[in-house]
Amino acid sequence: MNPRKTGKGKLAPYSDFFVELVEHDPDITLAEMKVALEHAHGVCASISGIDQALRRLGYMYKNLWPAPLQEV
């Protein structure tokens, strides 16, 4: 059995695009990045694929769910 080849991923050509998005809006979500990539480049990518591409670039994202509204 051959070991799996590691590479830069299918989204590597869009690295500069991702960096530009994050620098323009540091609070952008992965879902928003997915939509932006599809609109700008016609590329449909999964959220996990975008997350992996960002991790390769040194970025880390956290799932931040909105806090429930509290009654006063």
MODELLER restraints for C-alpha pairs under 7 A, 6 or more apart:
rsr = mdl.restraints
at = mdl.atoms
rsr.add(forms.Gaussian(group=physical.xy_distance, feature=features.Distance(at['CA:11:A'], at['CA:53:A']), mean=6.41, stdev=0.5))
rsr.add(forms.Gaussian(group=physical.xy_distance, feature=features.Distance(at['CA:12:A'], at['CA:53:A']), mean=6.83, stdev=0.5))
rsr.add(forms.Gaussian(group=physical.xy_distance, feature=features.Distance(at['CA:22:A'], at['CA:28:A']), mean=6.60, stdev=0.5))
rsr.add(forms.Gaussian(group=physical.xy_distance, feature=features.Distance(at['CA:30:A'], at['CA:47:A']), mean=5.98, stdev=0.5))
rsr.add(forms.Gaussian(group=physical.xy_distance, feature=features.Distance(at['CA:30:A'], at['CA:50:A']), mean=6.98, stdev=0.5))
rsr.add(forms.Gaussian(group=physical.xy_distance, feature=features.Distance(at['CA:31:A'], at['CA:47:A']), mean=6.42, stdev=0.5))
rsr.add(forms.Gaussian(group=physical.xy_distance, feature=features.Distance(at['CA:34:A'], at['CA:45:A']), mean=6.43, stdev=0.5))
rsr.add(forms.Gaussian(group=physical.xy_distance, feature=features.Distance(at['CA:34:A'], at['CA:47:A']), mean=6.52, stdev=0.5))
rsr.add(forms.Gaussian(group=physical.xy_distance, feature=features.Distance(at['CA:37:A'], at['CA:43:A']), mean=6.08, stdev=0.5))
rsr.add(forms.Gaussian(group=physical.xy_distance, feature=features.Distance(at['CA:38:A'], at['CA:44:A']), mean=5.40, stdev=0.5))
rsr.add(forms.Gaussian(group=physical.xy_distance, feature=features.Distance(at['CA:54:A'], at['CA:60:A']), mean=6.82, stdev=0.5))
